[in-house]
Amino acid sequence: MKSIIRLLLQIFPRPFLIRLSLLINRIIAVFLVGNKVECPVCGGKFRKFLPYGYTKATGRDNCLCPKCLSLERHRLMWLYLQNETDFFSKNLKVLHIAPEQCFFKKFRSLSNLDYTSGDLESPIADVHFDVQEIPFEENTFDVVICNHVLEHVDSDAKAMSELYRILKPEGFAILQVPMDTENPKTEEDPSVTDPKERERLYRQKDHVRLYGLDYSDRLQAAGFVVKASQYSKEFSEEQAARYRLPMNEIFYFNQKI
């Protein structure tokens, strides 16, 4: 099954697979029913999660929830929002850019959120825009969520400045990106346009950079007060293994003060 799933990910674009996910996932979940791993986003319990990844560099086993399509980073973010913020209890105006499948309907259904989704092209988004030119006034949102987007845009500095601009004072932003946590510096070269070379350098053909440990500096340069933590390590080994959390991921909580 693992090889079949990886083949499908290579042949079909993810948006197409997402449209089929409700049917496919219900079928797959039946065969994976168990109690070894658990998704905190949807509550599903399974013998194991599905494999995921487009390339050898990003491919990994036991990571994709067959019920809601959450990955390790999604489960970590959910737990952080649940345990460390008032996201699920306070009345908040939220902008969710490039909304993830596992979060979209859940966030929209929360009565405490005034929720807006945005994307460049996605048909499910409420508003369509380039994150480098966001069509909202400054100090509009209490929370901005924009995960795994900045590695795609030409000017991440401009995008970060826009995200900061639309955030209210005391508001926060979740802006996770793919990272090489062993590299102190972000790798990028605008002259690299060949998809295969981008995939080799930045892990994916539509990425224009691979962030290093200086990501926090970039966020601070845009104005954010940044709290970086290895939040996965605040859970016991048993909990982290059950949720399949990304143990090397640095979680960035970014505030506008």
Secondary structure by P-SEA (a helix, b strand, c coil): caaaaaaaaacccaaaaaaaaaaaaaaaaaaacccccccccccccccbbbbbbccccccccccccccccccaaaaaaaaaaaccccccccccbbbbcccccccaaaaaaccccbbbbbccccccccccccccccccccccccbbbbcccccccccaaaaaaaaaaaccccbbbbccccccccccbbbbbcccccaaaaaaaccccccccccccaaaaaaaaaccccccccccccccaaaaaaacccccbbbbbbbcc
